[in-house]
Each structure stands twice: as structure tokens, then as C-alpha cells.
Amino acid sequence: MSDNLFKLRGEERIVHSLRSLYTSYGYTKFKMSRFEEYDLYAGNKDFLVSGNIITFTDTDGALMALKPDVTLSIVKGFREEEGCVSKVSYDEKVYRVSSSSGVFKEITQVGIECLGDIEGVELGEVAMLAQKSLLLISDDSMLTISHMGITEAFLAMIPSITARAEALKFMEEKNISALDALKEKYPESRDAVLKLRSLILLNGSNEEVIKKLSEMGADKKSLDELEEVVSVLDSVHLRIDFSVLGGMNYYNGITFRGYVKGVPESVISGGQYDKLMARMGKKAKAIGFAVYMDALEKLLEGRDEYNVDVALVYDDDSSMSEVLGKAEEIRKTGKSVSTMKKIPQKLKSREVIYLKGGEDA
């Protein structure tokens, strides 16, 4: 990390690092307007982190929205090209209810999207970038990964649509006792419910979990895909975990979430969303993730220790040329400098230098 990067404050430093990481993997910067037509979000509210959307009427009468998400806009503007893959990254301001404050905020969202003729290489690369993104934020982090194909195959073993919906609901709630009750309520689905119960309770090393999934009769194609992606990731910061579900109307295949110690919620969320692509009239596949900077607010509060490297405090006997000259001299050493006659209460500097009569005190 360069010295200049250390001068950036918490959020800026992370965004800068993530942007550099994605650029090094060939992801091009995506820019978008702050506004989108409300209809884009109205039909896909369950895909959004927050269903609350700020709307306004444009001068032409169209109902517009301050964007609460970036992925939908990227998918909307994506142009398919046979056999090709489009790789884009973004760091944008979105407008939604913050998880930390519970009120609408302007939030920085950073992420990548890979769309097109997606194959194993793209799946592995995006999962790898999700893990690397976490490690840029904190060494004490964990990427959890699963495969929707495995979950869906077990759910499909339940013949009743009603029972299937109940089982999925209880899985999302991690309600084991309610899931157990389904074995009595729907005896014909007993074996499938037992598999789903075992699925969300899986534990052990990644190798052990893969073995258990195989013994459970998990869908082989999905399991092979999961195992291949897991093989290219750092096992120390990776856990296979089927207890986190959500968005099954949109997501398929590899899905993941990222966690950092000290933050009670996921800071990264993503996976394959071919179903969303199809819903929006696209034949291509897609995988991506977002880093939610609002979730990191409390973690970053302790990191933003300093506003400036040097507070240069001068007295009435120091001339303009002496003060500004001294400040420039310090800046040439690579440090940031703020000149002042009195240090404000909230200002935090790494160092304080006093000038009296133009000389170091």
C-alpha cells in the first residue's frame, strides 16, 4: 500500500483499494445517473437490500427514483454479444434505508458484475475477488459460500408446492423445530425434509462438508461446481454454509456472503443471478457482488484516527511567508499539513509543530 493511500481516511482508503483491485483484473468502470425510472425497481423489490425507495415526479410526468441499487441498472443497459463476457466495476452512491441508522442515507456501494457467456473461470474469479475484497477490509474476515442448485434439488424432492414453500420459509428463518414438524405434517416428504435439515446444519472443514454433501446425494453437477470454486479460494477465510438463503427467485448456482469481525451483518453479498437476467429479458448469465460500506461504519469509526499528519500551529509573531514556507517544507516530505493558530477540539493530527516568531518552538 502506498504512502499516499495511508493519507486517505477509512472509507476512502477501502474504496480506493477495491477500485485498484478490480482494475487489475480487467474490470472497467461503470458510471450511471443518480436517477432511474421507478418501474425498474418496483418490479424487483425483493432483489433490493431495502424495499424502500425515494421517488419523485420528473418534469415530463415520469415517476423517477433515486437509485437504491446498481446491479439492476447494469443489467438493464447490458448488450449481449455471443461468446463474450462483460466485466464492470463500480463505486456509486445509492439511496436507501441504512442498516445502521434505520433512516434514508446516501451510501457508497462498491462492487463488480460479470455478465455474458459465464463459465467456471468467471465463477472462480468473482468468488476470489469477493474474498480478496474482504481481506482488504480486514484480515479477520470470512467468506461463506453455497450453491443454490444443491438447495433447489433437495427442495424439488418435496412433491407439494405448499410444503416446499413452508420448508424454504423455515430454512430462511433457521427454524429447525418448525422444519422438523413438517416431517409429520407431510410424511411423504420426510426424507427430503431431513436432507434440508441436514443441509443447513452442515459443519466441519470444507473438505468434510463436501464429503457429507456427496453422501447426502447432493446434485452432482452443482456439487462439482462448488468444489471447483472452493479449490481456488483461501481455505482459512472460507466456510461452506447453507444456512444463509434468500433471493431464490433471482439467484442460482454459486452464492456467497462476506463477514468481518466486529460487524454484526454481512458486508458483501453476491452470487449468480441468471434468473434476474431472464426476468429482465436477457439470455446471458451473470455473477457479481456488492460491498456495502454502510455496514462498515462502526468498524471504520475507530480507524479514522487522524484528519491530518501535521498540525502546524503559529503565533502572531510568525509572518505569512514563514508559516506557508514551513508548511510547504513539511509537505515535501510526503506529509499532509494544516496550518492554524489554535487546534480545533475535533481535529486529530499525528503530530503538532509550533511556530513562534517563524521558528520551531
Number of C-alpha atoms within 10 A of each C-alpha: 7 6 9 11 13 11 17 17 17 19 19 14 18 19 23 13 17 25 21 12 16 21 14 10 12 12 19 16 14 15 14 14 10 14 15 18 17 19 12 16 22 14 11 15 13 15 19 18 15 15 14 15 21 14 15 15 12 11 7 6 8 12 14 19 22 20 26 26 21 24 17 20 17 18 17 13 9 15 13 16 11 9 9 12 18 18 21 20 24 24 20 20 20 18 22 23 21 18 15 12 9 9 9 14 15 16 18 17 20 21 26 28 24 22 26 24 17 19 11 11 10 20 23 20 16 23 26 18 20 26 24 19 25 24 17 15 21 14 12 12 22 22 29 22 24 25 25 22 22 24 23 17 16 21 22 12 16 20 13 14 11 9 17 20 13 15 23 19 16 17 22 15 14 17 13 15 10 15 22 16 13 20 16 11 12 14 12 15 19 17 14 21 25 16 19 24 21 16 22 18 13 17 15 12 14 18 14 13 17 20 12 17 19 14 9 15 13 20 17 13 11 19 21 14 18 25 17 15 21 22 13 12 19 14 15 11 18 18 20 24 22 24 18 16 21 15 14 16 13 18 24 22 21 23 27 26 25 25 21 22 12 11 14 10 15 18 20 24 20 23 27 27 22 23 20 22 22 13 13 15 11 18 14 21 20 28 25 26 25 25 25 20 18 21 20 21 14 12 17 17 12 9 11 13 14 15 18 18 19 21 24 24 20 24 15 11 12 15 14 12 10 16 22 13 13 18 20 14 13 16 15 9 8 12 17 19 22 16 17 14 13 11 15 8 6 7 11 17 18 13 12 14 14 17 19 15 15 19 13 12 10
